[in-house]
């Protein structure tokens, strides 16, 4: 987990304002606590700060983010809009391959953590983006994408599970995706979550 770069992608689509338990916190609030803890953990391994994206229909990128800034990002953003996951993943992958080409990536590669609650606008586009990225890799562990599901949308669960289990069947060079729910995360240490993302 040392010598890796970390990127955090936060879904701020409208459905993130859903409250799954009556009178409870919204999915956006649920995600905040875990995301902050993950950011602090990533910071230990990636001291120059992590990359953070927030996305709905469009995305915004923040570079060299400290965990304190992650808190600020949650305050600055409210859940609204659609779930254009393909575009934000494409940007994160492009960034990785550009830095790799320039010799600026960490020696052990990169882990991308995607905190999302729902189905993307375009499932096929998401799969294509991941499959294409996997074909540019030299080794399996070089790029890891871990989807952390917030909320309990069964369709989202099925789609994320398909990303975890079926990508090589549709042409991916390596199985680079891993999926976990926020509930599962409570059973694991943050270090285990990060290790599982790499060693899926």
Order of alpha helices (4+ residues) and beta strands (2+ residues): beta-alpha-beta-beta-alpha-alpha-beta-alpha-beta-alpha-beta-alpha-alpha
